Structures are given as structure tokens and as C-alpha cells.
Amino acid sequence: MDRPKYSPSLVITVAVLGFIVALAFNTARGMAEVRPERASNLADVVRDLELQRVNLQDRLGELRTRMDAYDSQAALDAGVNDSYTRELESVREAAGLVAVSGPGLRVMLGDGTDVPAGSDPNDYLIHDTDIATFVNALFAGGATAIDVNGERVVATTPIRCAGTTILVNSVRLGAPYTINAIGDAQEMKRALDLDHNAELILGAYRAQYGLQVSTTPVQELSVAPFKGSMRPVYATSAGGAS
């Protein structure tokens, strides 16, 4: 019996296919070997950036303290120290740059602890939208100062999700979340009850998903100062435009 004859084109095609398969295998194996190292490197980068952020916040606090001292000295030299100091303190307080205290309402938001099999775990978690809902309702109820786990909420504060954590002022926070709001506790609680989404979390969602949610009037609350930067990136003074 004669040996089967193979055409040159068939041999070339098989060889090319074999080369492609081998290349794909080696590439996939190489990626599998690189991924853990790359993930570790990214984690190190994130930790370094967070440490830099903390150091920069501390430095910013020091610079603000020095700037206040220079401003006060300039006002003293100009003979308007008392009125200037009062006005400066009022502005800083309104901007959230100083710690404040007073009566208010404390809101605790925690995840559900028992997730039944087959359920969506996301239903049992506190999300960034939940925190934003309570913060907005508290401000609507007359809150004059609010912080979340020690992060002061100001006009430029973003509240958004970042994986399993929530970012407030670009600082990663984990559950449970404590919201301190200074103001009339009864008015703020009434605002929460009138807010549809807040009322759902306090009522139906707490009962159905076991969310750890509570509101407590407090006679003396302390709210932390804002530690970030308020420097505008795009906004400029209209009067200074040419």
C-alpha cells in the first residue's frame, strides 16, 4: 500500500496552526504568572498613595494654621484684629474648616449580618447612595454641620462607591457608618421620615434585610473639620477675567 501523500499547503497550514496554539498557550501562562505580581504591585501603589494623602492632609492643616496666624497678625497691624478675627472665624466655620460641636442627631448605618442562600448580597449592604440620601435629608432638615466616620461633608464632598468600601472626600470608609449632624434633632428626624428613600431604609429595608440602622438625638455632638483642599480647578473670579 502506498503511503498517503500530503500536499505542501496542508503541511504549512498545520504548522502555522500549531505555532499559533503554542503561542497562545505560552501567552496565557505568562499572563497567569504576571497577574498576582501585578495585583501585588497595584496594592502597594494604592497604599503608598493613601499614605501620601494622609501626609498631605496633615501638611495642609499646618499651612492653614500658619496662614491664620499671618492673617491675624496682619489684621492686628492694621488695627482691625477683633472684627477681622470674628469674620474670619465665621467664614471658616461656614466652610467647614473648623471643628464644631452642639446638639444634633447621630445616624448609624450598618450592613445586614445574615444573608440567606440564593439572595443578592448587595441588598444587605449599605451603599454610597444610602449615605448620600441621609446626608441630603439631614441638610434639608436644617443640619449646620455633618461628618461621616470623621470625614466632614462640605459643598465639594463626593460620596461614591469603591469596591467594598465607600469614598467620602476620596477617603475610603468601611461599615458601619456613623453620621453626626449638628442641628435640631426633631427637625432632622422629621426630614428623614419625609424623605422616601431614607424612610425605606429606616423601615422596610431594615426589617427585610436586617440593616443595622438607628437614629439617636445627642445633646453634644462633635463634628470634625474638613481636611481636604478647596482650591477650585476650573473656576476663576469673574471680576478678574480679562
Rosetta constraint file for C-alpha pairs under 8 A:
AtomPair CA 6 CA 10 HARMONIC 6.71 0.50
AtomPair CA 6 CA 11 HARMONIC 7.00 0.50
AtomPair CA 7 CA 11 HARMONIC 6.60 0.50
AtomPair CA 8 CA 12 HARMONIC 6.23 0.50
AtomPair CA 9 CA 13 HARMONIC 6.12 0.50
AtomPair CA 10 CA 14 HARMONIC 6.22 0.50
AtomPair CA 11 CA 15 HARMONIC 6.19 0.50
AtomPair CA 12 CA 16 HARMONIC 6.17 0.50
AtomPair CA 13 CA 17 HARMONIC 6.20 0.50
AtomPair CA 14 CA 18 HARMONIC 6.13 0.50
AtomPair CA 15 CA 19 HARMONIC 6.22 0.50
AtomPair CA 16 CA 20 HARMONIC 6.24 0.50
AtomPair CA 17 CA 21 HARMONIC 6.21 0.50
AtomPair CA 18 CA 22 HARMONIC 6.15 0.50
AtomPair CA 19 CA 23 HARMONIC 6.07 0.50
AtomPair CA 20 CA 24 HARMONIC 6.11 0.50
AtomPair CA 21 CA 25 HARMONIC 6.18 0.50
AtomPair CA 22 CA 26 HARMONIC 6.20 0.50
AtomPair CA 23 CA 27 HARMONIC 6.07 0.50
AtomPair CA 24 CA 28 HARMONIC 6.11 0.50
AtomPair CA 25 CA 29 HARMONIC 6.15 0.50
AtomPair CA 26 CA 30 HARMONIC 6.02 0.50
AtomPair CA 27 CA 31 HARMONIC 6.18 0.50
AtomPair CA 28 CA 32 HARMONIC 6.17 0.50
AtomPair CA 29 CA 33 HARMONIC 6.26 0.50
AtomPair CA 30 CA 34 HARMONIC 6.19 0.50
AtomPair CA 31 CA 35 HARMONIC 5.98 0.50
AtomPair CA 32 CA 36 HARMONIC 7.54 0.50
AtomPair CA 33 CA 37 HARMONIC 7.56 0.50
AtomPair CA 34 CA 38 HARMONIC 6.03 0.50
AtomPair CA 35 CA 39 HARMONIC 5.99 0.50
AtomPair CA 36 CA 40 HARMONIC 6.14 0.50
AtomPair CA 37 CA 41 HARMONIC 6.16 0.50
AtomPair CA 38 CA 42 HARMONIC 6.16 0.50
AtomPair CA 39 CA 43 HARMONIC 6.20 0.50
AtomPair CA 40 CA 44 HARMONIC 6.31 0.50
AtomPair CA 41 CA 45 HARMONIC 6.26 0.50
AtomPair CA 42 CA 46 HARMONIC 6.22 0.50
AtomPair CA 43 CA 47 HARMONIC 6.27 0.50
AtomPair CA 44 CA 48 HARMONIC 6.14 0.50
AtomPair CA 45 CA 49 HARMONIC 6.14 0.50
AtomPair CA 46 CA 50 HARMONIC 6.16 0.50
AtomPair CA 47 CA 51 HARMONIC 6.19 0.50
AtomPair CA 48 CA 52 HARMONIC 6.18 0.50
AtomPair CA 49 CA 53 HARMONIC 6.14 0.50
AtomPair CA 50 CA 54 HARMONIC 6.31 0.50
AtomPair CA 51 CA 55 HARMONIC 6.25 0.50
AtomPair CA 52 CA 56 HARMONIC 6.03 0.50
AtomPair CA 53 CA 57 HARMONIC 6.09 0.50
AtomPair CA 54 CA 58 HARMONIC 6.32 0.50
AtomPair CA 55 CA 59 HARMONIC 6.20 0.50
AtomPair CA 56 CA 60 HARMONIC 5.98 0.50
AtomPair CA 57 CA 61 HARMONIC 6.24 0.50
AtomPair CA 57 CA 227 HARMONIC 5.81 0.50
AtomPair CA 57 CA 228 HARMONIC 6.19 0.50
AtomPair CA 58 CA 62 HARMONIC 6.40 0.50
AtomPair CA 58 CA 227 HARMONIC 7.90 0.50
AtomPair CA 59 CA 63 HARMONIC 6.24 0.50
AtomPair CA 60 CA 64 HARMONIC 6.13 0.50
AtomPair CA 60 CA 227 HARMONIC 7.47 0.50
AtomPair CA 60 CA 228 HARMONIC 7.68 0.50
AtomPair CA 60 CA 229 HARMONIC 7.83 0.50
AtomPair CA 61 CA 65 HARMONIC 6.27 0.50
AtomPair CA 61 CA 227 HARMONIC 6.82 0.50
AtomPair CA 62 CA 66 HARMONIC 6.32 0.50
AtomPair CA 63 CA 67 HARMONIC 6.02 0.50
AtomPair CA 64 CA 68 HARMONIC 6.13 0.50
AtomPair CA 65 CA 69 HARMONIC 6.37 0.50
AtomPair CA 66 CA 70 HARMONIC 6.29 0.50
AtomPair CA 67 CA 71 HARMONIC 6.12 0.50
AtomPair CA 68 CA 72 HARMONIC 6.06 0.50
AtomPair CA 69 CA 73 HARMONIC 6.16 0.50
AtomPair CA 70 CA 74 HARMONIC 6.13 0.50
AtomPair CA 71 CA 75 HARMONIC 6.15 0.50
AtomPair CA 72 CA 76 HARMONIC 6.06 0.50
AtomPair CA 72 CA 81 HARMONIC 6.39 0.50
AtomPair CA 72 CA 84 HARMONIC 7.59 0.50
AtomPair CA 72 CA 85 HARMONIC 6.56 0.50
AtomPair CA 73 CA 77 HARMONIC 6.13 0.50
AtomPair CA 73 CA 81 HARMONIC 7.73 0.50
AtomPair CA 74 CA 78 HARMONIC 6.24 0.50
AtomPair CA 75 CA 79 HARMONIC 6.22 0.50
AtomPair CA 75 CA 80 HARMONIC 5.31 0.50
AtomPair CA 75 CA 81 HARMONIC 4.58 0.50
AtomPair CA 75 CA 84 HARMONIC 6.40 0.50
AtomPair CA 75 CA 85 HARMONIC 7.89 0.50
AtomPair CA 76 CA 80 HARMONIC 5.93 0.50
AtomPair CA 76 CA 81 HARMONIC 4.39 0.50
AtomPair CA 77 CA 81 HARMONIC 7.78 0.50
AtomPair CA 80 CA 84 HARMONIC 5.92 0.50
AtomPair CA 81 CA 85 HARMONIC 5.83 0.50
AtomPair CA 82 CA 86 HARMONIC 6.33 0.50
AtomPair CA 83 CA 87 HARMONIC 6.21 0.50
AtomPair CA 84 CA 88 HARMONIC 5.97 0.50
AtomPair CA 85 CA 89 HARMONIC 6.04 0.50
AtomPair CA 86 CA 90 HARMONIC 6.16 0.50
AtomPair CA 87 CA 91 HARMONIC 6.23 0.50
AtomPair CA 88 CA 92 HARMONIC 6.12 0.50
AtomPair CA 89 CA 93 HARMONIC 6.00 0.50
AtomPair CA 90 CA 94 HARMONIC 6.18 0.50
AtomPair CA 91 CA 95 HARMONIC 6.19 0.50
AtomPair CA 92 CA 96 HARMONIC 6.22 0.50
AtomPair CA 92 CA 97 HARMONIC 5.20 0.50
AtomPair CA 92 CA 98 HARMONIC 6.36 0.50
AtomPair CA 93 CA 97 HARMONIC 5.85 0.50
AtomPair CA 93 CA 98 HARMONIC 5.50 0.50
AtomPair CA 93 CA 99 HARMONIC 7.80 0.50
AtomPair CA 93 CA 100 HARMONIC 7.69 0.50
AtomPair CA 95 CA 154 HARMONIC 7.01 0.50
AtomPair CA 96 CA 145 HARMONIC 7.37 0.50
AtomPair CA 96 CA 152 HARMONIC 7.10 0.50
AtomPair CA 96 CA 153 HARMONIC 7.78 0.50
AtomPair CA 96 CA 154 HARMONIC 6.30 0.50
AtomPair CA 96 CA 225 HARMONIC 5.73 0.50
AtomPair CA 96 CA 226 HARMONIC 5.64 0.50
AtomPair CA 97 CA 225 HARMONIC 4.97 0.50
AtomPair CA 97 CA 226 HARMONIC 5.09 0.50
AtomPair CA 97 CA 227 HARMONIC 7.29 0.50
AtomPair CA 98 CA 224 HARMONIC 7.25 0.50
AtomPair CA 98 CA 225 HARMONIC 4.58 0.50
AtomPair CA 98 CA 226 HARMONIC 7.13 0.50
AtomPair CA 99 CA 222 HARMONIC 7.17 0.50
AtomPair CA 99 CA 223 HARMONIC 5.69 0.50
AtomPair CA 99 CA 224 HARMONIC 4.75 0.50
AtomPair CA 99 CA 225 HARMONIC 4.45 0.50
AtomPair CA 100 CA 145 HARMONIC 7.63 0.50
AtomPair CA 100 CA 222 HARMONIC 5.88 0.50
AtomPair CA 100 CA 223 HARMONIC 5.41 0.50
AtomPair CA 100 CA 224 HARMONIC 6.91 0.50
AtomPair CA 100 CA 225 HARMONIC 7.53 0.50
AtomPair CA 101 CA 182 HARMONIC 7.12 0.50
AtomPair CA 101 CA 220 HARMONIC 6.49 0.50
AtomPair CA 101 CA 221 HARMONIC 5.29 0.50
AtomPair CA 101 CA 222 HARMONIC 4.30 0.50
AtomPair CA 101 CA 223 HARMONIC 6.05 0.50
AtomPair CA 102 CA 182 HARMONIC 5.93 0.50
AtomPair CA 102 CA 183 HARMONIC 7.43 0.50
AtomPair CA 102 CA 219 HARMONIC 6.94 0.50
AtomPair CA 102 CA 220 HARMONIC 4.84 0.50
AtomPair CA 102 CA 221 HARMONIC 5.27 0.50
AtomPair CA 102 CA 222 HARMONIC 6.77 0.50
AtomPair CA 103 CA 182 HARMONIC 5.69 0.50
AtomPair CA 103 CA 183 HARMONIC 6.10 0.50
AtomPair CA 103 CA 184 HARMONIC 7.13 0.50
AtomPair CA 103 CA 185 HARMONIC 7.44 0.50
AtomPair CA 103 CA 217 HARMONIC 7.81 0.50
AtomPair CA 103 CA 218 HARMONIC 5.81 0.50
AtomPair CA 103 CA 219 HARMONIC 4.39 0.50
AtomPair CA 103 CA 220 HARMONIC 4.62 0.50
AtomPair CA 103 CA 221 HARMONIC 5.71 0.50
AtomPair CA 104 CA 143 HARMONIC 7.96 0.50
AtomPair CA 104 CA 180 HARMONIC 7.39 0.50
AtomPair CA 104 CA 181 HARMONIC 5.50 0.50
AtomPair CA 104 CA 182 HARMONIC 4.12 0.50
AtomPair CA 104 CA 183 HARMONIC 4.71 0.50
AtomPair CA 104 CA 184 HARMONIC 5.81 0.50
AtomPair CA 104 CA 185 HARMONIC 4.94 0.50
AtomPair CA 104 CA 217 HARMONIC 5.94 0.50
AtomPair CA 104 CA 218 HARMONIC 5.46 0.50
AtomPair CA 104 CA 219 HARMONIC 6.49 0.50
AtomPair CA 104 CA 220 HARMONIC 7.04 0.50
AtomPair CA 104 CA 221 HARMONIC 6.32 0.50
AtomPair CA 105 CA 180 HARMONIC 6.23 0.50
AtomPair CA 105 CA 181 HARMONIC 5.32 0.50
AtomPair CA 105 CA 182 HARMONIC 6.50 0.50
AtomPair CA 105 CA 183 HARMONIC 7.32 0.50
AtomPair CA 105 CA 184 HARMONIC 7.72 0.50
AtomPair CA 105 CA 185 HARMONIC 5.05 0.50
AtomPair CA 105 CA 188 HARMONIC 7.30 0.50
AtomPair CA 105 CA 189 HARMONIC 7.71 0.50
AtomPair CA 105 CA 215 HARMONIC 6.73 0.50
AtomPair CA 105 CA 216 HARMONIC 5.67 0.50
AtomPair CA 105 CA 217 HARMONIC 4.50 0.50
AtomPair CA 105 CA 218 HARMONIC 5.73 0.50
AtomPair CA 106 CA 178 HARMONIC 6.99 0.50
AtomPair CA 106 CA 179 HARMONIC 5.71 0.50
AtomPair CA 106 CA 180 HARMONIC 4.73 0.50
AtomPair CA 106 CA 181 HARMONIC 6.26 0.50
AtomPair CA 106 CA 215 HARMONIC 5.67 0.50
AtomPair CA 106 CA 216 HARMONIC 5.15 0.50
AtomPair CA 106 CA 217 HARMONIC 6.25 0.50
AtomPair CA 106 CA 218 HARMONIC 6.74 0.50
AtomPair CA 107 CA 178 HARMONIC 5.83 0.50
AtomPair CA 107 CA 179 HARMONIC 4.98 0.50
AtomPair CA 107 CA 180 HARMONIC 6.55 0.50
AtomPair CA 107 CA 213 HARMONIC 7.35 0.50
AtomPair CA 107 CA 214 HARMONIC 5.73 0.50
AtomPair CA 107 CA 215 HARMONIC 4.51 0.50
AtomPair CA 107 CA 216 HARMONIC 6.49 0.50
AtomPair CA 108 CA 176 HARMONIC 7.00 0.50
AtomPair CA 108 CA 177 HARMONIC 5.84 0.50
AtomPair CA 108 CA 178 HARMONIC 4.80 0.50
AtomPair CA 108 CA 179 HARMONIC 6.41 0.50
AtomPair CA 108 CA 212 HARMONIC 7.25 0.50
AtomPair CA 108 CA 213 HARMONIC 5.38 0.50
AtomPair CA 108 CA 214 HARMONIC 5.19 0.50
AtomPair CA 108 CA 215 HARMONIC 6.47 0.50
AtomPair CA 109 CA 126 HARMONIC 6.85 0.50
AtomPair CA 109 CA 175 HARMONIC 7.44 0.50
AtomPair CA 109 CA 176 HARMONIC 5.67 0.50
AtomPair CA 109 CA 177 HARMONIC 5.07 0.50
AtomPair CA 109 CA 178 HARMONIC 6.52 0.50
AtomPair CA 109 CA 211 HARMONIC 7.40 0.50
AtomPair CA 109 CA 212 HARMONIC 5.73 0.50
AtomPair CA 109 CA 213 HARMONIC 4.72 0.50
AtomPair CA 109 CA 214 HARMONIC 6.95 0.50
AtomPair CA 110 CA 125 HARMONIC 7.48 0.50
AtomPair CA 110 CA 126 HARMONIC 6.29 0.50
AtomPair CA 110 CA 175 HARMONIC 5.70 0.50
AtomPair CA 110 CA 176 HARMONIC 4.35 0.50
AtomPair CA 110 CA 177 HARMONIC 6.30 0.50
AtomPair CA 110 CA 211 HARMONIC 5.90 0.50
AtomPair CA 110 CA 212 HARMONIC 4.45 0.50
AtomPair CA 110 CA 213 HARMONIC 6.15 0.50
AtomPair CA 111 CA 124 HARMONIC 5.84 0.50
AtomPair CA 111 CA 125 HARMONIC 4.56 0.50
AtomPair CA 111 CA 126 HARMONIC 5.46 0.50
AtomPair CA 111 CA 175 HARMONIC 6.83 0.50
AtomPair CA 111 CA 176 HARMONIC 6.96 0.50
AtomPair CA 111 CA 210 HARMONIC 7.60 0.50
AtomPair CA 111 CA 211 HARMONIC 5.15 0.50
AtomPair CA 111 CA 212 HARMONIC 5.97 0.50
AtomPair CA 112 CA 124 HARMONIC 4.86 0.50
AtomPair CA 112 CA 125 HARMONIC 6.23 0.50
AtomPair CA 112 CA 209 HARMONIC 6.02 0.50
AtomPair CA 112 CA 210 HARMONIC 4.65 0.50
AtomPair CA 112 CA 211 HARMONIC 4.32 0.50
AtomPair CA 112 CA 212 HARMONIC 6.28 0.50
AtomPair CA 113 CA 124 HARMONIC 7.70 0.50
AtomPair CA 113 CA 210 HARMONIC 6.88 0.50
AtomPair CA 113 CA 211 HARMONIC 7.72 0.50
AtomPair CA 114 CA 210 HARMONIC 7.24 0.50
AtomPair CA 115 CA 119 HARMONIC 6.65 0.50
AtomPair CA 115 CA 121 HARMONIC 6.43 0.50
AtomPair CA 115 CA 124 HARMONIC 6.89 0.50
AtomPair CA 115 CA 209 HARMONIC 7.90 0.50
AtomPair CA 120 CA 124 HARMONIC 7.65 0.50
AtomPair CA 121 CA 125 HARMONIC 6.95 0.50
AtomPair CA 123 CA 209 HARMONIC 6.82 0.50
AtomPair CA 124 CA 209 HARMONIC 5.41 0.50
AtomPair CA 124 CA 210 HARMONIC 7.11 0.50
AtomPair CA 124 CA 211 HARMONIC 6.53 0.50
AtomPair CA 125 CA 211 HARMONIC 7.39 0.50
AtomPair CA 126 CA 130 HARMONIC 6.30 0.50
AtomPair CA 126 CA 131 HARMONIC 7.63 0.50
AtomPair CA 126 CA 175 HARMONIC 7.64 0.50
AtomPair CA 126 CA 211 HARMONIC 7.70 0.50
AtomPair CA 127 CA 131 HARMONIC 6.73 0.50
AtomPair CA 127 CA 161 HARMONIC 7.01 0.50
AtomPair CA 127 CA 166 HARMONIC 7.40 0.50
AtomPair CA 128 CA 132 HARMONIC 6.20 0.50
AtomPair CA 128 CA 159 HARMONIC 6.04 0.50
AtomPair CA 128 CA 160 HARMONIC 5.12 0.50
AtomPair CA 128 CA 161 HARMONIC 5.41 0.50
AtomPair CA 128 CA 166 HARMONIC 5.98 0.50
AtomPair CA 128 CA 167 HARMONIC 7.90 0.50
AtomPair CA 129 CA 133 HARMONIC 5.98 0.50
AtomPair CA 129 CA 159 HARMONIC 7.78 0.50
AtomPair CA 129 CA 160 HARMONIC 7.40 0.50
AtomPair CA 130 CA 134 HARMONIC 6.48 0.50
AtomPair CA 130 CA 197 HARMONIC 7.93 0.50
AtomPair CA 130 CA 198 HARMONIC 7.50 0.50
AtomPair CA 130 CA 201 HARMONIC 7.89 0.50
AtomPair CA 131 CA 135 HARMONIC 6.16 0.50
AtomPair CA 131 CA 159 HARMONIC 7.70 0.50
AtomPair CA 132 CA 136 HARMONIC 6.01 0.50
AtomPair CA 132 CA 159 HARMONIC 6.51 0.50
AtomPair CA 133 CA 137 HARMONIC 6.17 0.50
AtomPair CA 133 CA 197 HARMONIC 6.87 0.50
AtomPair CA 133 CA 198 HARMONIC 6.27 0.50
AtomPair CA 134 CA 138 HARMONIC 6.02 0.50
AtomPair CA 134 CA 192 HARMONIC 7.00 0.50
AtomPair CA 134 CA 198 HARMONIC 6.13 0.50
AtomPair CA 135 CA 139 HARMONIC 6.28 0.50
AtomPair CA 135 CA 146 HARMONIC 7.52 0.50
AtomPair CA 135 CA 179 HARMONIC 7.84 0.50
AtomPair CA 136 CA 140 HARMONIC 6.15 0.50
AtomPair CA 137 CA 141 HARMONIC 6.15 0.50
AtomPair CA 137 CA 188 HARMONIC 7.46 0.50
AtomPair CA 137 CA 191 HARMONIC 5.81 0.50
AtomPair CA 137 CA 192 HARMONIC 5.67 0.50
AtomPair CA 137 CA 195 HARMONIC 6.58 0.50
AtomPair CA 137 CA 198 HARMONIC 7.75 0.50
AtomPair CA 138 CA 142 HARMONIC 6.59 0.50
AtomPair CA 138 CA 143 HARMONIC 5.62 0.50
AtomPair CA 138 CA 181 HARMONIC 7.09 0.50
AtomPair CA 138 CA 188 HARMONIC 5.29 0.50
AtomPair CA 138 CA 189 HARMONIC 7.75 0.50
AtomPair CA 138 CA 191 HARMONIC 6.61 0.50
AtomPair CA 138 CA 192 HARMONIC 6.80 0.50
AtomPair CA 139 CA 143 HARMONIC 4.64 0.50
AtomPair CA 139 CA 144 HARMONIC 7.09 0.50
AtomPair CA 139 CA 188 HARMONIC 7.77 0.50
AtomPair CA 140 CA 188 HARMONIC 7.61 0.50
AtomPair CA 140 CA 191 HARMONIC 6.68 0.50
AtomPair CA 141 CA 184 HARMONIC 7.99 0.50
AtomPair CA 141 CA 187 HARMONIC 5.45 0.50
AtomPair CA 141 CA 188 HARMONIC 4.24 0.50
AtomPair CA 141 CA 189 HARMONIC 7.54 0.50
AtomPair CA 141 CA 190 HARMONIC 7.26 0.50
AtomPair CA 141 CA 191 HARMONIC 4.99 0.50
AtomPair CA 141 CA 192 HARMONIC 7.75 0.50
AtomPair CA 142 CA 183 HARMONIC 6.22 0.50
AtomPair CA 142 CA 184 HARMONIC 7.00 0.50
AtomPair CA 142 CA 187 HARMONIC 7.05 0.50
AtomPair CA 142 CA 188 HARMONIC 6.46 0.50
AtomPair CA 143 CA 181 HARMONIC 5.85 0.50
AtomPair CA 143 CA 182 HARMONIC 5.47 0.50
AtomPair CA 143 CA 183 HARMONIC 4.69 0.50
AtomPair CA 143 CA 184 HARMONIC 7.22 0.50
AtomPair CA 143 CA 188 HARMONIC 6.95 0.50
AtomPair CA 144 CA 181 HARMONIC 7.35 0.50
AtomPair CA 144 CA 182 HARMONIC 5.77 0.50
AtomPair CA 144 CA 183 HARMONIC 5.92 0.50
AtomPair CA 145 CA 152 HARMONIC 7.83 0.50
AtomPair CA 145 CA 153 HARMONIC 7.53 0.50
AtomPair CA 145 CA 181 HARMONIC 5.74 0.50
AtomPair CA 145 CA 182 HARMONIC 5.36 0.50
AtomPair CA 145 CA 183 HARMONIC 7.65 0.50
AtomPair CA 145 CA 223 HARMONIC 6.82 0.50
AtomPair CA 146 CA 152 HARMONIC 6.02 0.50
AtomPair CA 146 CA 153 HARMONIC 5.63 0.50
AtomPair CA 146 CA 179 HARMONIC 6.86 0.50
AtomPair CA 146 CA 180 HARMONIC 5.49 0.50
AtomPair CA 146 CA 181 HARMONIC 4.43 0.50
AtomPair CA 146 CA 182 HARMONIC 6.54 0.50
AtomPair CA 146 CA 223 HARMONIC 6.40 0.50
AtomPair CA 147 CA 151 HARMONIC 5.01 0.50
AtomPair CA 147 CA 152 HARMONIC 4.09 0.50
AtomPair CA 147 CA 153 HARMONIC 5.37 0.50
AtomPair CA 147 CA 179 HARMONIC 5.75 0.50
AtomPair CA 147 CA 180 HARMONIC 5.47 0.50
AtomPair CA 147 CA 181 HARMONIC 6.85 0.50
AtomPair CA 147 CA 223 HARMONIC 5.86 0.50
AtomPair CA 147 CA 224 HARMONIC 6.56 0.50
AtomPair CA 148 CA 152 HARMONIC 6.51 0.50
AtomPair CA 148 CA 153 HARMONIC 7.26 0.50
AtomPair CA 148 CA 168 HARMONIC 7.62 0.50
AtomPair CA 148 CA 177 HARMONIC 6.62 0.50
AtomPair CA 148 CA 178 HARMONIC 5.64 0.50
AtomPair CA 148 CA 179 HARMONIC 4.58 0.50
AtomPair CA 148 CA 180 HARMONIC 6.62 0.50
AtomPair CA 149 CA 173 HARMONIC 7.28 0.50
AtomPair CA 149 CA 177 HARMONIC 5.96 0.50
AtomPair CA 149 CA 178 HARMONIC 5.24 0.50
AtomPair CA 149 CA 179 HARMONIC 6.55 0.50
AtomPair CA 150 CA 223 HARMONIC 7.14 0.50
AtomPair CA 150 CA 224 HARMONIC 5.71 0.50
AtomPair CA 151 CA 168 HARMONIC 6.73 0.50
AtomPair CA 151 CA 169 HARMONIC 7.08 0.50
AtomPair CA 151 CA 171 HARMONIC 7.98 0.50
AtomPair CA 151 CA 224 HARMONIC 6.68 0.50
AtomPair CA 151 CA 225 HARMONIC 7.68 0.50
AtomPair CA 151 CA 226 HARMONIC 6.79 0.50
AtomPair CA 152 CA 223 HARMONIC 7.07 0.50
AtomPair CA 152 CA 224 HARMONIC 5.78 0.50
AtomPair CA 152 CA 225 HARMONIC 5.74 0.50
AtomPair CA 152 CA 226 HARMONIC 4.89 0.50
AtomPair CA 152 CA 227 HARMONIC 7.78 0.50
AtomPair CA 153 CA 157 HARMONIC 5.58 0.50
AtomPair CA 153 CA 168 HARMONIC 7.97 0.50
AtomPair CA 153 CA 169 HARMONIC 7.78 0.50
AtomPair CA 153 CA 226 HARMONIC 7.26 0.50
AtomPair CA 154 CA 226 HARMONIC 7.34 0.50
AtomPair CA 156 CA 230 HARMONIC 7.55 0.50
AtomPair CA 157 CA 168 HARMONIC 6.70 0.50
AtomPair CA 157 CA 169 HARMONIC 5.23 0.50
AtomPair CA 158 CA 167 HARMONIC 7.44 0.50
AtomPair CA 158 CA 168 HARMONIC 5.82 0.50
AtomPair CA 158 CA 169 HARMONIC 5.62 0.50
AtomPair CA 158 CA 170 HARMONIC 7.23 0.50
AtomPair CA 159 CA 166 HARMONIC 7.11 0.50
AtomPair CA 159 CA 167 HARMONIC 5.64 0.50
AtomPair CA 159 CA 168 HARMONIC 4.78 0.50
AtomPair CA 159 CA 169 HARMONIC 6.99 0.50
AtomPair CA 160 CA 166 HARMONIC 5.83 0.50
AtomPair CA 160 CA 167 HARMONIC 5.32 0.50
AtomPair CA 160 CA 168 HARMONIC 6.91 0.50
AtomPair CA 161 CA 165 HARMONIC 6.35 0.50
AtomPair CA 161 CA 166 HARMONIC 4.60 0.50
AtomPair CA 161 CA 167 HARMONIC 6.04 0.50
AtomPair CA 162 CA 166 HARMONIC 5.47 0.50
AtomPair CA 162 CA 167 HARMONIC 6.36 0.50
AtomPair CA 162 CA 172 HARMONIC 7.77 0.50
AtomPair CA 164 CA 174 HARMONIC 7.85 0.50
AtomPair CA 165 CA 172 HARMONIC 6.05 0.50
AtomPair CA 165 CA 173 HARMONIC 5.75 0.50
AtomPair CA 165 CA 174 HARMONIC 5.30 0.50
AtomPair CA 165 CA 175 HARMONIC 7.79 0.50
AtomPair CA 166 CA 171 HARMONIC 7.96 0.50
AtomPair CA 166 CA 172 HARMONIC 5.60 0.50
AtomPair CA 166 CA 173 HARMONIC 5.28 0.50
AtomPair CA 166 CA 174 HARMONIC 6.55 0.50
AtomPair CA 167 CA 171 HARMONIC 5.10 0.50
AtomPair CA 167 CA 172 HARMONIC 4.57 0.50
AtomPair CA 167 CA 173 HARMONIC 6.06 0.50
AtomPair CA 168 CA 172 HARMONIC 6.65 0.50
AtomPair CA 168 CA 173 HARMONIC 7.15 0.50
AtomPair CA 169 CA 228 HARMONIC 7.29 0.50
AtomPair CA 173 CA 177 HARMONIC 7.82 0.50
AtomPair CA 180 CA 221 HARMONIC 6.95 0.50
AtomPair CA 180 CA 222 HARMONIC 7.57 0.50
AtomPair CA 180 CA 223 HARMONIC 6.57 0.50
AtomPair CA 181 CA 221 HARMONIC 7.71 0.50
AtomPair CA 181 CA 223 HARMONIC 7.55 0.50
AtomPair CA 182 CA 221 HARMONIC 6.70 0.50
AtomPair CA 182 CA 223 HARMONIC 7.65 0.50
AtomPair CA 183 CA 188 HARMONIC 7.40 0.50
AtomPair CA 184 CA 188 HARMONIC 6.23 0.50
AtomPair CA 185 CA 189 HARMONIC 6.05 0.50
AtomPair CA 185 CA 217 HARMONIC 5.70 0.50
AtomPair CA 185 CA 218 HARMONIC 7.87 0.50
AtomPair CA 186 CA 190 HARMONIC 6.08 0.50
AtomPair CA 187 CA 191 HARMONIC 6.23 0.50
AtomPair CA 188 CA 192 HARMONIC 6.35 0.50
AtomPair CA 189 CA 193 HARMONIC 6.30 0.50
AtomPair CA 189 CA 215 HARMONIC 7.77 0.50
AtomPair CA 190 CA 194 HARMONIC 6.23 0.50
AtomPair CA 191 CA 195 HARMONIC 6.19 0.50
AtomPair CA 192 CA 198 HARMONIC 5.71 0.50
AtomPair CA 192 CA 199 HARMONIC 6.37 0.50
AtomPair CA 193 CA 198 HARMONIC 6.88 0.50
AtomPair CA 193 CA 199 HARMONIC 5.21 0.50
AtomPair CA 194 CA 199 HARMONIC 6.99 0.50
AtomPair CA 195 CA 199 HARMONIC 5.95 0.50
AtomPair CA 196 CA 200 HARMONIC 6.28 0.50
AtomPair CA 197 CA 201 HARMONIC 6.45 0.50
AtomPair CA 198 CA 202 HARMONIC 6.19 0.50
AtomPair CA 199 CA 203 HARMONIC 5.89 0.50
AtomPair CA 199 CA 204 HARMONIC 7.97 0.50
AtomPair CA 200 CA 204 HARMONIC 5.24 0.50
AtomPair CA 200 CA 205 HARMONIC 5.80 0.50
AtomPair CA 200 CA 206 HARMONIC 7.92 0.50
AtomPair CA 201 CA 205 HARMONIC 4.79 0.50
AtomPair CA 201 CA 206 HARMONIC 5.75 0.50
AtomPair CA 201 CA 211 HARMONIC 7.88 0.50
AtomPair CA 201 CA 213 HARMONIC 7.71 0.50
AtomPair CA 202 CA 206 HARMONIC 5.75 0.50
AtomPair CA 202 CA 213 HARMONIC 6.33 0.50
AtomPair CA 202 CA 214 HARMONIC 7.44 0.50
AtomPair CA 203 CA 207 HARMONIC 6.32 0.50
AtomPair CA 204 CA 208 HARMONIC 5.98 0.50
AtomPair CA 205 CA 209 HARMONIC 5.54 0.50
AtomPair CA 205 CA 210 HARMONIC 7.26 0.50
AtomPair CA 205 CA 211 HARMONIC 6.80 0.50
AtomPair CA 206 CA 210 HARMONIC 5.00 0.50
AtomPair CA 206 CA 211 HARMONIC 4.51 0.50
AtomPair CA 206 CA 212 HARMONIC 6.82 0.50
AtomPair CA 206 CA 213 HARMONIC 6.73 0.50
AtomPair CA 207 CA 211 HARMONIC 7.34 0.50
AtomPair CA 232 CA 236 HARMONIC 7.68 0.50
AtomPair CA 236 CA 240 HARMONIC 7.58 0.50
AtomPair CA 236 CA 241 HARMONIC 7.60 0.50
AtomPair CA 237 CA 241 HARMONIC 6.59 0.50
